[in-house]
Amino acid sequence: MFKLSNLSKNTLIKKFLFLTACAPLIGFGGNAFADVYVDGYYRSNGSYVSPHYRSSPDSSISNNWSTYGNTNPYTGAMGYNRY
């Protein structure tokens, strides 16, 4: 075995604690949103809605494709809603 000085032990401990504290944040860096496929269906008035994709439902309005500043990745339509 090799012996570490107190300085290098402290440095290693600080790096370990820093990486341990940052590890959960790394998991949130990716895209956690999923697209949802909606099958075609008939409305109560008889009109047909074609199959399509939509953003996954959640409590946020800022991450929807129709929100201003966002773009629908399937149609290229720009968002227009300014809530």
C-alpha positions as a Markdown table, in Angstrom:
| # | Residue | x | y | z |
|---|---|---|---|---|
| 1 | Met | 0.0 | 0.0 | 0.0 |
| 2 | Phe | 1.1 | 3.6 | -0.4 |
| 3 | Lys | 0.6 | 6.3 | 2.1 |
| 4 | Leu | -1.3 | 9.5 | 1.4 |
| 5 | Ser | -0.4 | 12.8 | 2.9 |
| 6 | Asn | -3.0 | 14.7 | 4.9 |
| 7 | Leu | -3.2 | 17.2 | 2.1 |
| 8 | Ser | -4.0 | 14.7 | -0.6 |
| 9 | Lys | -6.5 | 12.9 | 1.7 |
| 10 | Asn | -8.3 | 16.2 | 2.2 |
| 11 | Thr | -8.3 | 16.8 | -1.5 |
| 12 | Leu | -9.6 | 13.4 | -2.3 |
| 13 | Ile | -12.4 | 13.7 | 0.4 |
| 14 | Lys | -13.4 | 17.1 | -1.0 |
| 15 | Lys | -13.5 | 15.7 | -4.6 |
| 16 | Phe | -15.5 | 12.7 | -3.5 |
| 17 | Leu | -18.0 | 14.9 | -1.6 |
| 18 | Phe | -18.4 | 17.2 | -4.5 |
| 19 | Leu | -19.0 | 14.4 | -7.0 |
| 20 | Thr | -21.4 | 12.7 | -4.7 |
| 21 | Ala | -23.4 | 15.9 | -4.3 |
| 22 | Cys | -23.4 | 16.5 | -8.1 |
| 23 | Ala | -24.3 | 13.0 | -9.1 |
| 24 | Pro | -28.1 | 13.4 | -8.7 |
| 25 | Leu | -28.0 | 16.6 | -10.8 |
| 26 | Ile | -26.4 | 14.8 | -13.7 |
| 27 | Gly | -29.5 | 12.5 | -14.0 |
| 28 | Phe | -31.8 | 15.6 | -14.5 |
| 29 | Gly | -29.6 | 17.0 | -17.3 |
| 30 | Gly | -31.2 | 14.8 | -20.0 |
| 31 | Asn | -34.6 | 15.2 | -21.6 |
| 32 | Ala | -37.1 | 13.7 | -19.2 |
| 33 | Phe | -40.0 | 14.4 | -21.5 |
| 34 | Ala | -41.6 | 11.8 | -23.7 |
| 35 | Asp | -43.8 | 12.1 | -26.7 |
| 36 | Val | -47.1 | 10.4 | -26.5 |
| 37 | Tyr | -48.8 | 8.8 | -29.5 |
| 38 | Val | -52.5 | 9.4 | -29.7 |
| 39 | Asp | -54.7 | 7.1 | -31.8 |
| 40 | Gly | -57.2 | 8.5 | -34.2 |
| 41 | Tyr | -60.7 | 8.9 | -32.8 |
| 42 | Tyr | -64.2 | 10.3 | -33.5 |
| 43 | Arg | -65.4 | 13.3 | -31.5 |
| 44 | Ser | -68.9 | 13.4 | -30.2 |
| 45 | Asn | -69.9 | 15.7 | -33.1 |
| 46 | Gly | -68.8 | 13.0 | -35.6 |
| 47 | Ser | -65.6 | 14.6 | -36.8 |
| 48 | Tyr | -62.5 | 12.4 | -37.0 |
| 49 | Val | -59.2 | 13.4 | -35.4 |
| 50 | Ser | -56.2 | 11.8 | -37.1 |
| 51 | Pro | -53.5 | 10.0 | -35.2 |
| 52 | His | -50.8 | 12.3 | -33.9 |
| 53 | Tyr | -48.1 | 12.9 | -31.3 |
| 54 | Arg | -48.4 | 15.3 | -28.4 |
| 55 | Ser | -46.1 | 16.2 | -25.6 |
| 56 | Ser | -46.4 | 14.2 | -22.4 |
| 57 | Pro | -49.0 | 15.6 | -19.9 |
| 58 | Asp | -47.7 | 17.3 | -16.8 |
| 59 | Ser | -48.4 | 20.4 | -14.7 |
| 60 | Ser | -46.2 | 22.8 | -16.6 |
| 61 | Ile | -47.4 | 24.9 | -19.5 |
| 62 | Ser | -44.0 | 26.2 | -20.5 |
| 63 | Asn | -42.8 | 22.9 | -22.0 |
| 64 | Asn | -45.7 | 22.3 | -24.4 |
| 65 | Trp | -45.2 | 22.6 | -28.1 |
| 66 | Ser | -47.8 | 25.3 | -28.5 |
| 67 | Thr | -46.1 | 27.6 | -26.0 |
| 68 | Tyr | -44.4 | 30.6 | -27.5 |
| 69 | Gly | -40.7 | 29.9 | -28.1 |
| 70 | Asn | -41.1 | 26.1 | -28.6 |
| 71 | Thr | -41.3 | 24.2 | -31.8 |
| 72 | Asn | -43.3 | 21.1 | -32.6 |
| 73 | Pro | -40.6 | 18.6 | -33.7 |
| 74 | Tyr | -43.0 | 16.7 | -36.0 |
| 75 | Thr | -44.7 | 19.5 | -37.9 |
| 76 | Gly | -42.1 | 22.4 | -37.4 |
| 77 | Ala | -45.0 | 24.6 | -36.2 |
| 78 | Met | -43.8 | 27.4 | -33.9 |
| 79 | Gly | -45.5 | 27.9 | -30.6 |
| 80 | Tyr | -47.9 | 30.8 | -30.3 |
| 81 | Asn | -49.5 | 30.7 | -26.8 |
| 82 | Arg | -48.2 | 33.4 | -24.3 |
| 83 | Tyr | -49.8 | 32.3 | -21.1 |
